[in-house]
Amino acid sequence: MKKNKIIMIFIFVLFSVVNVNASCNKYSEEELNYIINNSNPKDLDLSCSKGSIFTQDYLESIEASLKDIMNNEPGISPRYYVDPVLDITPIQQEKSNYCGPANVKMVLQYLNGSSLSQINYANSMGTASNGTGVEQVLNELNKYSPKRYQKVNYISQDTFKSIIDNNIANNKPIILHAQTKSLTKYNGHATGHYLTVRGHSLRLPSITVDNVHYVDSNNQNYGNGSTFGYQYDNFSNVYETISGWRYVIY
């Protein structure tokens, strides 16, 4: 078991570095130095001829080791490596227009270990019958959060993936200013809504983002079960919720 844990830890570091780089010049100097100084030279391909600094034989041996671990550990899918997800407590919104206050409360409860009431946040943010503005959500987070938040829109899939990577690694939940039509749980139902992202999973062997894990404050059933609580959907569906002018608060 100790050997398995060591392999899994190394695989996590390996995947974090290799991800989608196409050639060695796309590694940072810090990454290159770390890999070279901590690897067996026979395992390295400094030309990155296959898109990775590691040799194909070495990558295949790591994948074989991972498959062996998965085959001997119950409850682990042989096709997926899951990033850590943040242990955010789901909070149901108290009113139909309270998704903003509920998501702010979830994030601050996670970051601070305590939070105010939804109505307190709603009053502070000026939540109206049609919901809460993005700028108000951002300001409320920065009023109470120990971590500084900012917002962005019109981002690429790669940028969205990087935001998730960086925030989750730093224990910092993300709030999406989403449009729900593309989400499986919403079954085509389109509405403006806030969602809190708590992690994502990576699919082997291509090491691409497969699913995004999020928390939903809304408790409705649009034909695919309750929307409330811990949910996940494929990356493209979640990305679609914020494509265009909609915002990521991170």
Buried (B, 14 or more C-beta within 10 A) or exposed (E): EEEBEEBBEEBBEBBBBBBEBEEBEEBEEEBBEBBEEEBEEEBBBEEBEEBBBBBEEBBEEBBEBBBEBBEEEEEBEEEEBBBEBBEBEBBEBBEEBBBBBBBBBBBBBBBEEEBBEBEBBBEBBEBEEEBBBBEBBBEBBEEBBEBEBEBEEEBEEEEBBEBBBEBBEEEBBBBBBBBBBBBBBBBEBEBEBBBBBBBBBBBBEEBEBBBBBBBBBBEBEBEEEEBBBEBBBBBEBBBBBBBEEBBBBB
